[in-house]
Amino acid sequence: MDTRPSCPTLLALPPWSSASPSRLQSVYSDILRQKESNPDSYQANIRWWHKALESLARSGIQQEKSTFVISVGPVLMTLLRVQGVGKPLALPTVINELRAQQVLHPKLAFLTQRKSIYDPSPLTGRIAAYALSTFWWSLEQLGVAGEDGLNSTAQDHMDASWWGDYVVVPMVASAADALIAKHPHDHCLTSVLYSVDELKDQIYSVLGAADGLLDDDADILLKFLQRNRSAIVMDGEVVKFTNLDAGIGKITVVDRGVLELKTSVRHLRAQVFQLQRTMDEYTSKACDSLQQNQKQAALSYLRVRKHIEQLLHKRLESLETLQAGLIDVEDALGNRQLMKAYQASTATLQSVLSYPSSHDKSVAKILGALQEATKNAKELEGLIRVGWSSAPEGRVEMHEFEAEINAELETLAALEEDIDTVAERLENLSLKPPTEKPQMPELEGATSRLLYGSASKVKGLGTTRPVALEG
């Protein structure tokens, strides 16, 4: 299948470069019915088109004035056409869906809208977008719409409300964050005040030509910084970076005066640079004339160079004066800020000292009460120590019982050894049946010796027990 695009460079752009023919057929077909029947596939196709439109805008193959803007219409349908796949029938649904997700925003509304573009769109707008998508699907079912979008018989009746120039909002937001991150945060007036042209030059230098910034990019970016990031305030040709922590400020007469000084210094520096280049050129021309033995021409070049040198000295003196004035203004503004800080700290200190507890009488009364309480605490502590030292007889000392406890432990240990000895002797004793009738007195004596021969009294028990046997 031949999937060559109408634009040769389109196939080299992501995500076209990595898409298979079957994938292109899937994303190029009408995906409106997938929104209900297969939501996962529908959202995957929307994400594919999101990346595709950003890549298309960044490539610059469509727009000549801005890389933040894509122009949607018949030209884009033709540009995106792929042989064997056709034109992107999904594009109307994609545009409406990305508008609802705040990925795309109409350019005219972006530049004129006062409220944030992230505010929810009115209900009527969402209903109109849904009705447009439904209308497009109905035309296809009736055979009015085809591979090329619409048949020629219906082009005069086509609803083209989704056509137009759209700002790719994520690209603008990324550029705005990069500019804010690289901007100095010292809040010095010379660092936060710009003319519109000067700030545009800074935008180009910070983001660089590699980002493809064109004519309309700076206007779109400034509008986004002012309205959606609250990073700048604008009044005519005056632009001021604000302190994001302190909220949006305003441009004052002092700001305009400082900007005028700053602009004059900038212009004088440019003149000085140009005069120095011109002097170098005339010097080079004079040297070349001398080498060619053209003394009159060389003398003429040197005279012009002398006049330029005198003008350069005047411009340098003016530049020095303006720079000194700008430094004095910054110094005065810094002193004003310090005076405000001193005034605030003085008011705070006076407010603290105005509390009733800070008065002389109150302080003396509190310190006296503290001394009295400390004295009473020490007296109470002394009484407690005296009472403790005078009552040793009534206390029970543990060391008095230590000797008695140790004696009991020794007795129990000895008793345990005697019991072990008796048990051992009983195990070694062998019993034999008598061969003759024993005499009763002897038997009684032996039994008595066996049972009670080595008995001992256990202290505290009050009974006599056999603890050993005689062999």
Secondary structure, 3 states (H helix, E strand, C coil): CCCCECCHHHHHCCCHHHCCHHHHHHHHCCCCCHHHHCHHHHHHHHHHHHHHHHHHHHHCCCCCCCCCEEEECHHHHHHCCECCCECCCCHHHHHHHHHHCCCEEEHHHHHHCCCCCCCCCCHHHHHHHHHHHHHHHHHHHCCCCCCCCCCHHHHHHCCCCCCEEEEEHHHHHHHHHHHHHHCCCCCCHHHHEEEHHHHHHHHHHHHCHHHCCCCCHHHHHHHHHHHCCCCEEEECCEEEECCCCCCCCCCCHHHHHHHHHHHHHHHHHHHHHHHHHHHHHHHHHHHHHHHCCCHHHHHHHHHHHHHHHHHHHHHHHHHHHHHHHHHHHHHHHHHHHHHHHHHHHHHHHHHHHCCHHHCHHHHHHHHHHHHHHHHHHHHHHHHHHHHHHCCCCCCCCHHHCHHHHHHHHHHHHHHHHHHHHHHHHHHHCCCCCCCCCCCHHHHHHHHHHHHHCCCEECCCCCCEECCCCCC
